[in-house]
Amino acid sequence: MSQLFPDVILALSFGQRKGEPCLSNIGIAEAIKDCLFWAKHRPPILAQWEVAECLKKTCVPVRHIVREHRVKGKYLDSYECLDQMAIVCRANGWKVAFIAAHPHHRFRCQLIAEKLGLTTFAPKLNVPYDPQSTQPWTRSPVRFLPREAAALVHHKLFGLI
């Protein structure tokens, strides 16, 4: 059986806080740091800005940061973030991506990345919800999972996954 090694790590944020990092994004950054500690191969990291800020605090370098939607003033959603990351991947010849995301968000992130032409794997990371997130849907599974189900239906209907 062959081993699949990532060309790149794609780190997606989950929630925000004002003035301090969100617990979920700290968890994603810590999981990446832990994975890199044991890895013989250190793939470059492309990260949404909230996770990039947390990675910076753990001294893990980030190759590319996605900070905003390409359409000024529009919300930076998972599809837009992954589309920007996929452009960087194609430009560098990276085809296999490790998706670092909240466990309840990773499935959709993986489907989007695959639709954008990447081969992915997304192990379940131990990442908490943050009850103090400024994004209410990321505070608990009760709030997030119904929204995620609707997002999956929407993405399927509009050909995004």
Secondary structure, DSSP 4 states (H G I P E B T S, - for coil): -PPP--SEEEE------SSS--HHHHHHHHHHHHHHHH-SS---EEEEHHHHHHHHHTT---SEEE-S-SSTT----HHHHHHHHHHHHHHHT--EEEEE--TTTHHHHHHHHHHTT-EEE-PPP-----TT-SSGGGS-HHHHHHHHHHHHHHHHHTT--
